Amino acid sequence: MEERCKACGLCIHFCPKKVLDLSNKRNKQGYKVIYPKYPERCNICGICYLMCPDVVFIMDKKDES
């Protein structure tokens, strides 16, 4: 999925918990990829999923039982 990222930054900008950031790693297209800088803050709200024009994110509901 990193290969589809074009580093537009929409997911970073709109994340209410400020989970995401740009890494120094680049994909094959030369774009810096997004990574979860603070994964413990994520509450799976789905805003990154909704904002991403390149469908980089996958919604993954965790079993909370």
N, CA, C and O of each residue as an XYZ file, in Angstrom:
260
protein
N       0.807     -1.203      0.000
C       0.000      0.000      0.000
C       0.847      1.264      0.000
O       0.404      2.309     -0.475
N       2.041      1.176      0.520
C       2.925      2.350      0.498
C       3.167      2.831     -0.917
O       3.381      4.022     -1.140
N       3.137      1.927     -1.869
C       3.427      2.287     -3.257
C       2.367      3.213     -3.847
O       2.644      3.922     -4.815
N       1.174      3.221     -3.290
C       0.115      4.097     -3.805
C       0.171      5.490     -3.194
O      -0.441      6.418     -3.722
N       0.892      5.651     -2.093
C       0.940      6.937     -1.390
C       1.688      7.975     -2.224
O       2.770      7.711     -2.749
N       1.086      9.164     -2.333
C       1.710     10.274     -3.049
C       2.046     11.427     -2.110
O       2.305     12.547     -2.550
N       2.037     11.139     -0.816
C       2.430     12.105      0.210
C       1.669     13.427      0.124
O       2.247     14.497      0.317
N       0.389     13.348     -0.162
C      -0.412     14.575     -0.257
C      -0.598     15.225      1.121
O      -0.792     16.437      1.216
N      -0.538     14.421      2.179
C      -0.632     14.950      3.534
C      -2.037     15.135      4.068
O      -2.203     15.611      5.191
N      -3.051     14.776      3.303
C      -4.424     14.953      3.779
C      -4.689     14.122      5.034
O      -5.359     14.588      5.956
N      -4.176     12.915      5.072
C      -4.394     12.062      6.241
C      -3.722     12.663      7.476
O      -4.277     12.610      8.574
N      -2.547     13.225      7.303
C      -1.827     13.853      8.418
C      -2.601     15.074      8.911
O      -2.799     15.252     10.113
N      -3.024     15.892      7.991
C      -3.715     17.143      8.328
C      -5.041     16.907      9.061
O      -5.350     17.603     10.028
N      -5.816     15.933      8.603
C      -7.153     15.738      9.151
C      -7.230     14.754     10.311
O      -8.294     14.615     10.913
N      -6.153     14.074     10.643
C      -6.180     13.123     11.764
C      -6.383     13.884     13.078
O      -5.538     14.693     13.461
N      -7.502     13.629     13.772
C      -7.770     14.380     15.004
C      -6.814     14.029     16.146
O      -6.649     14.819     17.076
N      -6.193     12.871     16.086
C      -5.282     12.433     17.151
C      -3.809     12.655     16.797
O      -2.923     12.340     17.592
N      -3.551     13.197     15.607
C      -2.177     13.468     15.134
C      -1.308     12.206     15.205
O      -0.193     12.228     15.726
N      -1.844     11.114     14.671
C      -1.172      9.806     14.677
C      -0.104      9.722     13.598
O       0.958      9.141     13.826
N      -0.364     10.287     12.439
C       0.460     10.067     11.252
C       1.498     11.157     11.009
O       1.359     12.296     11.455
N       2.553     10.761     10.277
C       3.596     11.713      9.896
C       4.292     11.186      8.643
O       4.130     10.021      8.279
N       5.063     12.045      7.989
C       5.858     11.631      6.833
C       7.147     10.973      7.315
O       7.795     11.468      8.237
N       7.514      9.864      6.693
C       8.773      9.208      7.042
C       9.857      9.658      6.070
O       9.573     10.371      5.108
N      11.064      9.256      6.311
C      12.160      9.525      5.379
C      12.222      8.460      4.291
O      12.932      8.618      3.298
N      11.476      7.377      4.483
C      11.424      6.292      3.500
C      10.640      6.759      2.275
O       9.629      7.451      2.399
N      11.107      6.381      1.119
C      10.419      6.742     -0.123
C       9.924      5.498     -0.844
O      10.542      4.436     -0.772
N       8.800      5.643     -1.541
C       8.299      4.524     -2.330
C       8.942      4.541     -3.716
O       9.779      5.398     -3.999
N       8.565      3.617     -4.565
C       9.191      3.500     -5.891
C       8.964      4.722     -6.767
O       9.723      4.968     -7.704
N       7.923      5.486     -6.465
C       7.639      6.705     -7.234
C       8.428      7.901     -6.716
O       8.404      8.969     -7.328
N       9.127      7.732     -5.593
C       9.934      8.808     -5.035
C       9.250      9.642     -3.975
O       9.839     10.594     -3.462
N       8.003      9.297     -3.634
C       7.277     10.045     -2.607
C       7.630      9.517     -1.226
O       7.809      8.313     -1.037
N       7.728     10.426     -0.264
C       7.887      9.993      1.121
C       6.582      9.332      1.552
O       5.499      9.813      1.217
N       6.683      8.243      2.286
C       5.475      7.524      2.697
C       5.041      7.955      4.098
O       5.844      8.414      4.911
N       3.769      7.794      4.343
C       3.171      8.117      5.627
C       3.386      6.935      6.563
O       3.349      5.781      6.136
N       3.609      7.224      7.827
C       3.718      6.148      8.802
C       3.026      6.562     10.102
O       2.862      7.752     10.372
N       2.621      5.575     10.905
C       1.975      5.897     12.181
C       3.022      6.255     13.240
O       3.609      5.371     13.864
N       3.246      7.535     13.433
C       4.248      8.009     14.387
C       3.815      7.721     15.829
O       4.644      7.405     16.682
N       2.524      7.832     16.087
C       1.969      7.576     17.416
C       0.795      6.591     17.304
O      -0.355      6.982     17.505
N       1.073      5.325     16.988
C      -0.011      4.358     16.769
C      -0.901      4.144     17.995
O      -2.072      3.791     17.859
N      -0.355      4.355     19.173
C      -1.135      4.165     20.398
C      -2.268      5.187     20.524
O      -3.212      4.963     21.283
N      -2.192      6.288     19.804
C      -3.243      7.314     19.836
C      -4.429      6.976     18.939
O      -5.512      7.536     19.111
N      -4.240      6.072     17.991
C      -5.274      5.781     16.990
C      -6.501      5.138     17.630
O      -6.388      4.171     18.383
N      -7.668      5.686     17.322
C      -8.923      5.119     17.814
C      -9.754      4.556     16.656
O     -10.950      4.308     16.809
N      -9.127      4.359     15.520
C      -9.746      3.793     14.309
C     -11.000      4.588     13.924
O     -12.057      4.010     13.671
N     -10.872      5.900     13.884
C     -12.003      6.757     13.520
C     -12.309      6.698     12.021
O     -13.444      6.930     11.604
N     -11.283      6.384     11.211
C     -11.489      6.242      9.778
C     -11.322      7.501      8.955
O     -11.541      7.475      7.744
N     -10.942      8.597      9.576
C     -10.801      9.844      8.828
C      -9.678      9.734      7.797
O      -9.819     10.234      6.681
N      -8.573      9.090      8.151
C      -7.481      8.909      7.183
C      -7.971      8.114      5.979
O      -7.639      8.431      4.836
N      -8.750      7.098      6.240
C      -9.326      6.256      5.189
C     -10.227      7.075      4.260
O     -10.170      6.928      3.039
N     -11.047      7.926      4.846
C     -11.974      8.743      4.062
C     -11.275      9.848      3.274
O     -11.704     10.190      2.172
N     -10.220     10.398      3.823
C      -9.552     11.536      3.192
C      -8.557     11.129      2.100
O      -8.253     11.931      1.218
N      -8.053      9.913      2.147
C      -6.997      9.488      1.227
C      -7.515      9.300     -0.201
O      -8.341      8.420     -0.445
N      -7.037     10.119     -1.147
C      -7.496      9.985     -2.527
C      -6.876      8.783     -3.248
O      -7.326      8.411     -4.332
N      -5.854      8.184     -2.654
C      -5.158      7.063     -3.294
C      -5.466      5.712     -2.663
O      -4.824      4.714     -2.992
N      -6.431      5.669     -1.769
C      -6.886      4.432     -1.111
C      -5.702      3.651     -0.529
O      -5.524      2.464     -0.800
N      -4.909      4.345      0.268
C      -3.735      3.737      0.888
C      -4.120      2.966      2.141
O      -3.512      1.941      2.450
N      -5.114      3.445      2.860
C      -5.480      2.868      4.161
C      -6.535      1.784      4.024
O      -7.355      1.795      3.106
N      -6.489      0.858      4.954
C      -7.490     -0.213      5.052
C      -8.072     -0.141      6.454
O      -7.331     -0.079      7.436
N      -9.389     -0.149      6.550
C     -10.032     -0.148      7.854
C      -9.896     -1.539      8.463
O     -10.263     -2.533      7.836
N      -9.378     -1.610      9.668
C      -9.135     -2.873     10.346
C      -9.701     -2.794     11.747
O      -9.045     -2.310     12.669
N     -10.956     -3.287     11.903
C     -11.574     -3.272     13.218
C     -10.934     -4.354     14.061
O     -10.868     -5.517     13.663
N     -10.466     -3.958     15.224
C      -9.851     -4.921     16.139
C     -10.914     -5.501     17.046
O     -11.863     -4.816     17.427
N     -10.752     -6.752     17.385
C     -11.676     -7.416     18.294
C     -11.483     -6.841     19.688
O     -10.397     -6.955     20.258
N     -12.501     -6.236     20.235
C     -12.403     -5.604     21.540
C     -13.018     -6.436     22.642
O     -13.317     -5.902     23.710
N     -13.221     -7.749     22.419
C     -13.819     -8.586     23.459
C     -12.798     -9.106     24.425
O     -13.145     -9.828     25.360
